Amino acid sequence: MALVKCTECGHEISDAAESCPKCGAPQDLASRPVKCPDCGTMVPGTADACPKCGRPVERTTVAGNFGGAMSNSLSKLTGGLKMKGKVTASDIFRDLFKKHNADDMDNVFTKGTKYNPVDVKKITSADASAWAWSRVLLLFLALIAIFAIGYLAIKVGTLLPGFVFACAFALPLAAVIFFHEIDILHNITLRKTAVYLLIGGAAAIIVTVFESQVFKMNSNDLIWQCLLISLTEEVAKALIIAGIISVDKRANYILDGLLIGAAVGAGFAGFETMGYLVAAGSINQLTSMAFQRAILSLGMHLAWGALEGAGIMMAKGYKKRFSWANLGSVQFLVAFIIPFLFHWLWDVVAMNTGTNASNDDWVPYILTLVIWVPIIYTINIGFAQAIDAKNYYLNLATVAAANNAEKVADEKKSTKSAPKKTAKK
């Protein structure tokens, strides 16, 4: 909180006060000068960006209702970002059913590389179109059909690994491509994403096994056992995601965190599903588990990892170095608790269904749908941050051009005002 002067009587009041406690005059918070968080310059109330460094600024607003209070609370959790115009499903999926050629696919898969760079000053919401994921999904569905015919119908046992792999990674890989497409900044290339999926996913499983062995997390109580399982797996994923973000210097945005988290979660989900399928006791159990987990993978580790990755980026802040202390921030803890609770409830239902044959089979599908509510909100916050970054660099370029023009004008002025030397006779 900072002290500012009342616009009527000049008495010092809080910068968040709606009215002056001395004279009662209402205060226009939106037009009050604010300090630039980057360079410290006081930004006039009529300006949306710092006149010195070009950084966009957020102004204090006072919520007059519960909805406004909730909006302000969420804004604080997301580092002061607010949704400036929502990106709708029609924006993201508008090109889904359009015809695309191989060059279009190449363009998507090479975004962010030196051969296909992205200029942050030119990004728009139109860049959020996602369609290539559906082609990847169709490819895997074709693979599943081929392997299913060979293994289940023709009884070719050697095709089992192919069937298991295709079922385990079909939707997770397609979903990762989706997050790659909507990351309009494309700081994380598809090559890096593939590495994070494979190595990060496998590493998260290894860390989970290590935690289970070291801490001997066993319990006869179903609720407590599920709590321990959820905690170990989510902590393992969060640690791997945080480790990746700490070494990837190009990971600066919330959309980057969503992608990295989704990649690690997809790898974890795919390898875990393969393990379950290989251990299936019968073909019927294998096929039912394969198709069920393929569908539910959209609401499991992939979604949970995406939220954790976004939470780490919110805690880290834009263009700031990652610190392991970020994992103790409110932003990350909120982003972590949501997947943890979903995971715990998921495991409780799954284990209860398996042991007591309850009728709660529909619960995982409900959880899969509900978990996408905070993901969609986070995606919009990510777009808001990307647009803020665009405005920042545009303003920076404008300020630099203005300063350069002023410097040139001063040089011309000084040249004209300089005394002319007269030649000696």
Rosetta blueprint (number, residue, H / E / L):
1 M L
2 A L
3 L E
4 V E
5 K E
6 C L
7 T L
8 E L
9 C L
10 G L
11 H L
12 E E
13 I E
14 S E
15 D L
16 A L
17 A L
18 E L
19 S E
20 C L
21 P L
22 K L
23 C L
24 G L
25 A L
26 P E
27 Q L
28 D L
29 L H
30 A H
31 S H
32 R L
33 P L
34 V E
35 K E
36 C L
37 P L
38 D L
39 C L
40 G L
41 T L
42 M E
43 V E
44 P L
45 G L
46 T L
47 A L
48 D L
49 A E
50 C L
51 P L
52 K L
53 C L
54 G L
55 R L
56 P E
57 V L
58 E L
59 R L
60 T L
61 T L
62 V L
63 A L
64 G L
65 N L
66 F H
67 G H
68 G H
69 A H
70 M H
71 S H
72 N H
73 S H
74 L H
75 S H
76 K H
77 L H
78 T L
79 G L
80 G L
81 L L
82 K L
83 M L
84 K L
85 G L
86 K L
87 V L
88 T L
89 A H
90 S H
91 D H
92 I H
93 F H
94 R L
95 D L
96 L L
97 F L
98 K L
99 K L
100 H L
101 N L
102 A H
103 D H
104 D H
105 M H
106 D H
107 N H
108 V H
109 F H
110 T L
111 K L
112 G L
113 T L
114 K L
115 Y L
116 N L
117 P L
118 V L
119 D L
120 V H
121 K H
122 K H
123 I L
124 T L
125 S H
126 A H
127 D H
128 A H
129 S L
130 A L
131 W L
132 A H
133 W H
134 S H
135 R H
136 V H
137 L H
138 L H
139 L H
140 F H
141 L H
142 A H
143 L H
144 I H
145 A H
146 I H
147 F H
148 A H
149 I H
150 G H
151 Y H
152 L H
153 A H
154 I L
155 K L
156 V L
157 G H
158 T H
159 L H
160 L H
161 P H
162 G H
163 F H
164 V H
165 F H
166 A H
167 C H
168 A H
169 F H
170 A H
171 L H
172 P H
173 L H
174 A H
175 A H
176 V H
177 I H
178 F H
179 F H
180 H H
181 E H
182 I H
183 D L
184 I L
185 L L
186 H L
187 N L
188 I L
189 T L
190 L H
191 R H
192 K H
193 T H
194 A H
195 V H
196 Y H
197 L H
198 L H
199 I H
200 G H
201 G H
202 A H
203 A H
204 A H
205 I H
206 I H
207 V H
208 T H
209 V H
210 F H
211 E H
212 S H
213 Q H
214 V H
215 F H
216 K L
217 M L
218 N L
219 S L
220 N L
221 D L
222 L H
223 I H
224 W H
225 Q H
226 C H
227 L H
228 L H
229 I H
230 S H
231 L H
232 T H
233 E H
234 E H
235 V H
236 A H
237 K H
238 A H
239 L H
240 I H
241 I H
242 A H
243 G H
244 I H
245 I H
246 S H
247 V H
248 D L
249 K L
250 R L
251 A L
252 N L
253 Y L
254 I H
255 L H
256 D H
257 G H
258 L H
259 L H
260 I H
261 G H
262 A H
263 A H
264 V H
265 G H
266 A H
267 G H
268 F H
269 A H
270 G H
271 F H
272 E H
273 T H
274 M H
275 G H
276 Y H
277 L H
278 V H
279 A L
280 A L
281 G L
282 S L
283 I H
284 N H
285 Q H
286 L H
287 T H
288 S H
289 M H
290 A H
291 F H
292 Q H
293 R H
294 A H
295 I H
296 L H
297 S H
298 L H
299 G H
300 M L
301 H H
302 L H
303 A H
304 W H
305 G H
306 A H
307 L H
308 E H
309 G H
310 A H
311 G H
312 I H
313 M H
314 M H
315 A H
316 K H
317 G L
318 Y L
319 K L
320 K L
321 R L
322 F L
323 S L
324 W H
325 A H
326 N H
327 L H
328 G H
329 S L
330 V H
331 Q H
332 F H
333 L H
334 V H
335 A H
336 F H
337 I H
338 I H
339 P H
340 F H
341 L H
342 F H
343 H H
344 W H
345 L H
346 W H
347 D H
348 V H
349 V H
350 A H
351 M H
352 N H
353 T H
354 G H
355 T H
356 N H
357 A L
358 S L
359 N L
360 D L
361 D L
362 W L
363 V H
364 P H
365 Y H
366 I H
367 L H
368 T H
369 L H
370 V H
371 I L
372 W H
373 V H
374 P H
375 I H
376 I H
377 Y H
378 T H
379 I H
380 N H
381 I H
382 G H
383 F H
384 A H
385 Q H
386 A H
387 I H
388 D H
389 A H
390 K H
391 N H
392 Y H
393 Y H
394 L H
395 N H
396 L H
397 A H
398 T H
399 V H
400 A H
401 A H
402 A H
403 N H
404 N H
405 A H
406 E H
407 K H
408 V H
409 A H
410 D H
411 E H
412 K H
413 K H
414 S H
415 T H
416 K H
417 S H
418 A L
419 P L
420 K L
421 K L
422 T L
423 A L
424 K L
425 K L
